[in-house]
Amino acid sequence: MASVTSLSDSVQQQLSAALSAVRPEAAGADPLLRRSDRADYQANGILALAKKAKANPRELAAEVVSHITTGEPIADVEVSGPGFLNITVADRAITENLAARYADGDRLGVPLKDDPGTTVIDYAQPNVAKEMHVGHLRSAVIGDAVRAILEFTGETVVRRHHIGDWGTQFGMLIQYLDEHPHELDHSAGEVSGEEAMSNLDRLYKAARVLFDSDEEFRTRARRRVVDLQAGDERTLAMWQKFVDESKIYFFSVFEKLDMEVRDADIVGESGYNDMLAETCRLLEESGVAVRSEGALCVFFDDIKGPDGNQVPLIVQKSDGGYGYAATDLSAIRNRVFDLKADTLLYVVDARQSLHFKMVFETARKAGWLNEDVRAHHLAFGTVLGADGKPFKTRSGETIRLVDLLDEAVDRASAVVREKAQDLSEQEITERGTQVGIGAVKYADLSTSANRDYKFDLDQMLSLNGDTSVYLQYAYARIRSILRKAGEARPAAHPELTLTPAERALGLHLDSFAETVAESAAEYAPHKLAAYLFQLASLYTSFYDKCPVLKADSPEQVENRLFLCDVTANTLHRGMELLGIRTPERL
């Protein structure tokens, strides 16, 4: 792989050299370069420099221009307004830059980070013995995209799925299973995720009815919680049955989401049980946590309730039981000291913001987090129905995730079937799945994570507008042109003059690396989604204005096929980072 210097970086270097030639004291100053609709780029940094040097900005700008050798990459530069520089890049530089990216295969010249570290990302956290609902969608989809983007930039990423597999509710379930031992038995053959969930659901409902109506069963169930926490072997074996049955279901849902979840990365709440007592001891001995009414608590100066009293983080309850805080703090110790992470990333609902603020602050006071090891809560908003209210069924229940995904796939298959020209029934089914699941993921990822978004399948599956379907059709259209090219092959011709539509497309393709770096640094897959939508839009405009196979000369045909191919590779790579498939034909 060879990382390619982007055009904006080359222009920036040329400007910086001219700036320091004119004002040696300005060496290293930022020329503030950005894309512009008046030229290819505009540099605004001279205004601040002139102010500092008490100079006339237009005169300083003219002086800088006189030190710029035009040719490549800068073809033309002029002073505008109060002292801005408008910069036009040479056509040859655009084509040569894309040729270097094209030659780099599927990395497209995107460099690896200079200082990669180790990030533990905590995402996709369903609960054992419970159905996954629409609320579980965002953590999985956002987490998986952030993971892929970070890995692409060279970061070492450790995945953690912190499933809810411990707690008092298991007393009731295990006791019921003990008294009805064949409830989770499997007949010969593999059990599907759907069957596993309906077994668990049936058992859960039956146990609940008994727990609510039978005092003696309730007492036995509570005793069972004590056995579970004490590590009684028979009780643990029954608990494991619930975990295993739930995993069959989890894996089936993640497979439907076209997402890889590996068993070794599933470390639930129970995975930290051995550390809880020590975590509490360390916090109490260091004075970070104190006993208050029998409970072990951490207090914060800036976190107060409506009554003005400090709201504590309760690490251990007065009855000796441990809450989520003890588990989360133990997980931090494990991730920092055993997994050697320098970044901990939590992809969790925004409603948990206060909890994480308190947990991270406690870990900092204990010295587990510091300047070198940081934790970040990537908080996400709620999924809303088309009416703008939290997404529920007509009867007011939360919507099952599998129902939602199945409906998206059914609707997408209808869209694919309507447009399909030469697809077999099997291809329509396969494409329908890729389009439907892609639409759900893209709707989520194209919204900034901290905002709520509307789950509206009509909008998500629209062929026009900011949807994955629009991107997938743009990709399929390019593949179709490349198939029809016959003898002509994509090849760069830097000697050719480019049309405005070709230039706009080429400059945008050049900024892919910059977008990936920004999306990784800010954990912002929505920036990559916005980039890809703009890429597809610029390609559509190029396709409308520039005949490809009927261009004026064989060289122009090859150069336009080359632009098509670089666009297709960039769309494919970008969509792959978002976890979305790009079918070759649609």
Order of alpha helices (4+ residues) and beta strands (2+ residues): alpha-beta-beta-alpha-alpha-beta-beta-alpha-beta-alpha-beta-alpha-alpha-alpha-alpha-alpha-beta-beta-beta-alpha-beta-alpha-beta-beta-alpha-alpha-beta-alpha-alpha-alpha-alpha-alpha-alpha
